[in-house]
Amino acid sequence: DIVMTQTPLFSPVTLGQPASISCRSSQSLVHSDGNTFLSWLQQRPGQPPRLLIYKISNRFSGVPDRFSGSGAGTDFTLKISRVEAEDVGVYYCMQATQFPRTFGQGTKLEIK
Amino acid sequence: EVQLVESGGGLVEPGRSLRLSCTASGITFGDDAVSWFRQAPGKGLEWISFIRSKAFGGTTEYAASVKGRFTISRDDSQSIAYLQMNGLNTEDTAVYYCTRADYGYSHWGQGTLVTVSS
C-alpha cells in the first residue's frame, strides 16, 4: 500500500497569513496513463469531506483561488495564500493512483 | 446540482448485517464509478470499496479490512449504489460516505452513521 505522510499535523495560523501543508507518498503517484492522482480534501467540523484540489494542482469548481496545489512524483504541497476563518478544519491528501486509495493522517488548521 | 445521499445506517449488534444505500441525482449515474469511505469517531478517512461503471466491467475493489465481509453493488436504473456489510464488528463503527469516484472524488454525501455495539 502507498503510505501518505502529511506535515505538519497541526497548523495554527493567523488570519490573513499563508499556510502550507506537505504530503509525501511512499512511492511515485504517477499513473501508467501519465496522470498523477493526488487530491486535497478539506473537512470542516461536523461536515463531510470536500474536494479542493485534484491531480496535484487543479482547483475544483467553486474553490477559492487562495487555495493552490503543487508538486510531482512523491512530494506535494497545498498552500493557502491568506487564511480565512472559514478555512478552519482538517486537510487530507489522498492518492487515487493505486488501490487501496490511501490518505495522509490529516492536518488540523486552526486560527491563532 | 450533484447530490449523493446515504441511508441505512443505525445501531447493530456485532456479527449482524446492514445494507447501506447511496442515491445519486444530478449526474448520469451509470457513467461514473462509485466509492465508499468511512471515518471512525475522531479518526481520519479510510477508503473501503469501489465499483466501476458498467462500461468498465462493473468490477469491484475492496480494502483488506472489509474484503470478504462487505459487498458493493449498483443499480444504475435507480441511480443507487449499495454496500452490503456482513459480520460487522465494533471496529466497523464509523460514518460511511459514498462518493462519485471520478478524477478527484469530486462529490461526497453527508454520510450515514453505523454503530456496532451490543
Boltz contact constraints between the chains, C-beta under 6 A:
constraints:
  - contact:
      token1: [A, 39]
      token2: [B, 104]
      max_distance: 6.0
  - contact:
      token1: [A, 48]
      token2: [B, 97]
      max_distance: 6.0
  - contact:
      token1: [A, 48]
      token2: [B, 108]
      max_distance: 6.0
  - contact:
      token1: [A, 48]
      token2: [B, 110]
      max_distance: 6.0
  - contact:
      token1: [A, 48]
      token2: [B, 111]
      max_distance: 6.0
  - contact:
      token1: [A, 49]
      token2: [B, 108]
      max_distance: 6.0
  - contact:
      token1: [A, 51]
      token2: [B, 104]
      max_distance: 6.0
  - contact:
      token1: [A, 51]
      token2: [B, 106]
      max_distance: 6.0
  - contact:
      token1: [A, 54]
      token2: [B, 103]
      max_distance: 6.0
  - contact:
      token1: [A, 54]
      token2: [B, 104]
      max_distance: 6.0
  - contact:
      token1: [A, 92]
      token2: [B, 45]
      max_distance: 6.0
  - contact:
      token1: [A, 99]
      token2: [B, 61]
      max_distance: 6.0
  - contact:
      token1: [A, 100]
      token2: [B, 47]
      max_distance: 6.0
  - contact:
      token1: [A, 100]
      token2: [B, 63]
      max_distance: 6.0
  - contact:
      token1: [A, 101]
      token2: [B, 47]
      max_distance: 6.0
  - contact:
      token1: [A, 103]
      token2: [B, 44]
      max_distance: 6.0
  - contact:
      token1: [A, 103]
      token2: [B, 45]
      max_distance: 6.0
  - contact:
      token1: [A, 105]
      token2: [B, 44]
      max_distance: 6.0
  - contact:
      token1: [A, 106]
      token2: [B, 44]
      max_distance: 6.0
